[in-house]
Structure formats: C-alpha cells, structure tokens
Amino acid sequence: MRKKCVGLHWLCLAYLAIACVGTIFIYDRIGTDGFSLLGAIAVFIVAVVMSSAIWEAMQPPPRSSTHGTKLAAVRMVLQILGDIIFIPVYAMRPPEKPLMGFQRTPLNLEILSKCPSLESFHQTPWLRNVYVAFIYLMYGDFVLVPPASKFDKYVRRELVETPDGGQLALDWWEEEDLMHMTSKAKRILFIGSTFTGDAMVTATREMCKAYTRSGWRVVVMVKRGCGFSMPNTHPGVKDGEQYPKPWCLASTEDMKLCIDLVAERYPGIPICGVGLSTGAGQLRDYVGRAGANSKLAAAVIADAAPEWEWAMSELDKNIPLIAQALGVAAQQTLKAGGTEKASMKGGNFNQILSQGLMEAVRDYMAPAHGYEHSDEGARQYMKDCQPAPASGIAVPTLEMISLNDTLITPVMVERIYNLHKENPNVVTCVTIEGTHMVRWEGNSPSCWISRTSEEYFNAVLTAKAADAQSSSLQKKGKTQQTKQRR
C-alpha cells in the first residue's frame, strides 16, 4: 500500500507540472486578449489545490484525520476533496486483507477457518473519508431513522430498575415484519450501546436489522439517562430522596445485571455480545471480570480505546468539533439521569477544553460518582473505570479496530492489536479502512462488522456444540465401559 501511494505521489507531481507548463503554453499562444493573466493564475491555483488534494488523499496509512490546528484543518479539507476525486480509483481497487492477530490454538484455528469474511474488506468507495463517513452516520441518525411515532413497530422497551434506584432500559428489537423469525430464535445477541445511544442510532440499528434477518433475537442495553432517539429519562424521585448515580464509564454492575436478566429469561439459549465504542469498552470489562462465569458464549469488541483518559484527552485535542458534540450529548444524558451540574465552590478547576469530553467528565460524571470536582479528580475517576485486563477473558473474544478511526489513534490501535498475546481466547482484527463503529461495504452501504461478527459467533457456537457433543459421547462411552466391567 505504501509503495502504491508513493507511485501516485509522483503521478500527482507530474500532473501539477503538466498543468503549470500547459497554462504557460496556452497563455503564451493565445495572449492576453483571449486568456488574461488573472485566468492563468486561477488555472494555476486550481492545479495546485487539485494536486495537493490528491497528494493528501494518497498519504500512506495511517492518514491524518485531525482538525485540532489550522494546518490539520486545511489537510482535512484537502483530504476530503482528494477522496472525492479518487472515488472511481477506490471502487476499482481490490479488497484489503485485514491484519489478524491470534494464538494458533486448535479452537482459534477451527473458528477462523469458518470465518471467510475476515479475510477481506472493501470499503464503500464514496465513504472512505472518515469525515464523510461521520456525516453519513449523522444523516442516518437524523434523517434515515424511523419517525418517533413508529418506534414501537421496531423496538419494545423494557425498563430495569437497579438496586440503587437507577433505571436501565433493554431495547428488544422486534421488527413487525420479522416477528415470525424472532419468536423462534435460538440465539440471542446482546448489544452494549454506543456512547449515549439506544437501539435507533445508525450503527446499532444496522446491526439489529442484520442479526434479526438472520434469525437472532436482539436486545440493546441503554445506560441510565441515555438514548438518542428514545431517551431513557429517570422518572424522578420523591421529596427528600436523592437521585441515583448517573451512568458510569465502567457500568460494571449495570451490564452484569442486564446480561444476567437476559440469561435468566432465556435459559439454555446461547447469548453472544457485541459492544460498540463505549459499549465495547464496557463489554470488554464484563468478559474480563466474569472470566469463566461469563453468561456470554462469545464477544466482539468494536472500536474500544485501551484507556478512557488517553482516548478522551486525545479526542479533545485532535478532533475538538466531534469532542464538543459528544461532550454536550454526555451532559444532556447525565442531566436526564437526574444529575445536576456539580457545585463550582472550592477546588482547582482548570479549563481543559470548552464543552469537551474531559470537561463533561470533570464537571458532571466524576463528582456524581463521589470524586473531587477537579482535573485530578476526573483523571482518578477514569483510571478507576479502566476495563479489566484481557488476561481474565475466558470466552472467545474478537477485538475489531481500524487505522482510519477518528477517535482512536494508531498507537492505541497497536496496543489493542497486541491483546491477543496476553490471552489465547482473544483474536484481534485490524483494518486500514473503515470508520468508528462501522465498516461500510458495498455501493449501497451495509456494515461489515455485522456480517463478520455473526460469522464469528456462529463458528464459536458450532465449535462449542461439537465439543459438548464429543464430551458427551466420551462420557457415555466411559459409562458403558464401566457397566460392562461390572
């Protein structure tokens, strides 16, 4: 890929040289009557911008995806323009082969042999740029989402009260046209929702549809106070009572409560879990802490950063516009959960970034969970919310990450890729293309993560069923041998 990009860079320079020489030649031949000096300068500027855009678009991975400085913002605009110019090239380019990391255990080899989708990924050509892909996600959240009056035709919401009086929500995806398949489902998918989302945000909605059409029963956990289209607003408390704590970055007990509830309600039916972004970090924490007691048969962790503070501080610094949008969303959900802004009296309050994620954690989340209202208190809170180490995972787990992610840096990607070295139960998959939470494929975009994760789960469940059957036959054979001896 790097060699191809270097070759295209030379092509870009050749284009610029030809454009400049051609402009001078035309100006010299036609003269000022037919081609003014201003026109020549305009042609030259267009040639420079076009060649710069192509140059930026053809940067070898990982490409710059920040806009925290003026120079980075200019590069971002040029990259978008270059990616638009190169849409036909991206369409004709062969699929990439994801980088897989795993220990060569018999179980891993058996599972991955049944996952051909993990061998190739071809990003939707017109969604290669991370910002264009983000805009498409927002378009899906605001425009393509069904009207609120029809939510009940897709989702049945079940409210779950926590021991401390908080309120969680389980969004059961029960699309009316597919109820005949859902009612007979023999496998359940549990989805850890996005940062502040519910079942109706684009990334989650696409996964719900894909799995339901394949015969799975799907349920989405919505955190306290969260929900983009369907807010899980706390109903309030009586006079003299205090609001329960808002949602937490860890959400360890809340996630365990929901998974245990689903497992209790459907005994004997295998449950697999997918986490998206924040929900992925929380699901990673669950399987890491639960170990062999996990109620999930397998898990897929999609685009979870290795550390909360590291990810949020980098996001505030490198992508401030997106960070501010997420920060405002977080503040709204914390208010919806009953948390008022912490008192500003006393303490050391250093401004980190106006309305960024670090500010939302410092001013709302950390104080609400009993931490000092300060930068140091926020850092300590995020440190205490760190997911459990990968060494504790006892069920097959697939970590999926992209070098083209706007929210996770290449250094973080490398850290996550190496998780497979800590535990044979962990498989890592890194793609060059893609964007946060989704990997769009096809001219009419569909989510590659949905397809590959289902393939992975089916392979895991098939392998476990075969292993259980083999163990049962061996046990039966030993019993018969004992009877014959007697």
Summary of the structure (lengths in Angstrom):
residues: 486
radius of gyration: 25.8
end to end distance: 68.5
largest distance: 113.0
contacts: 1645
relative contact order: 0.12
helix: 53%
strand: 12%
